């Protein structure tokens, strides 16, 4: 009841597949965004479940994952990055590739945020 298991990668599926051959937009999104899987205790899911479900469809970067780790560790006022914790609902309208200093070639945010 007190263990949170998180499996994180700095990028998604980066292996060449049919999506790469077809130059699919989905492939680029999967390739550049971090992968995150977690198994959470029941109390954690109850407390943060609404935000986590909301953020399943949000644009999340490696900086956000880092900020989430800081948030989980209860490091108050330790916001040293541009990231946003996924334990809170993320408003994608406030952030852009420019905000994160991500080059246009690697930008996968929604077109209105580029």
N, C-alpha and C positions, 0 to 999 in steps of 0.2 A: 503493500500500500504506500510505500514511500520511494519507489524507484521509477524514474522516467527513462525509457530507453529511446535514444534518437540515433538514427542512421542518416548521415549527411554526406553528400558529395559536393564538390565545388562546381559541378556541371552535371547535366543530364546525360542521356545516352549519346555517346560521341562516336559510336561505331558506324562506319558507312553502311547504309541500308538502301532499300528501294526509295526511301524518302529523300536521301541525299542525291540519288540519281535523278529524281523528279524535281529536285530543288523546292521541296514543299516548305511552306511557311511553318507548318507544325514542326518539322524537323529542326529548323533553326531555333524555334522556341525551346524545344526539348533539349537541344544541344547546349545552349548557353545558360539556361536557368538551373539553379541548384536542385538537387534531388533531396527530398526530406521524407523520411518515414519515421513514425514514432508510435510507441506503445506507452500509454499513460495510465496512471492509477485512476481509479474511479473519481476520487475527490478532485483531481486535476482536471479531468474531463468535465465534471460538473461546473467547476469554477471558470474554465476557459473554453468550454465546448462551443459556445455560440460564436466567439471570435474565430476560433480555429476553423469551424465550418464556413464562416463568411470568407475567410482568407484563402480557402481552397481555390477560389477563382480569382485571387488577387495576384498582382505582379509582385513577386518576392525575389530579392537578390541575396547574394552571399552576405552583404552587410546587414540585411534584416535578420538572417539566421544568427549572425554574431550577436546582434542586439538582443535577440531572443534568449541566447545563452546567458548574457549579462542579466537580463530580466529574471530568468529562472534562478540565478545565483543570488538574487535579491541585492544586487549592488546598486544601492540608491545613489542617484546623481552621478552615475558613472557613464553617462552618455558621451562617448568619445568618437562615435562614428556618425555617419549620415543615415544609418539604418533605422528601421522601425520594427519593434517587437511584434511578432505574429500573435502574441497573447492579447493584443488589442486589435480592434478592427482597423484595417488599413484602407485609407482613402486614396485610391490610385490617381485621383484627379489632382493631387497636390504634388506629385513627384514625376520626374522625367529622367531620361538618360542624361540630360545635361546636369541635373541635380546630383547625379551619382558619378559624373565625369566618365560616362561610358561612351565610347566612340560610336558613330553612326553605323559602322559596319557590324557592330556587336549588339546594337540596340534592338530589343524585342518587345519593348513596351507598346501599348496600344498607340495607333497612329496619332491620336489627338494629344498624346503626351510626349511625342518626340521633339 
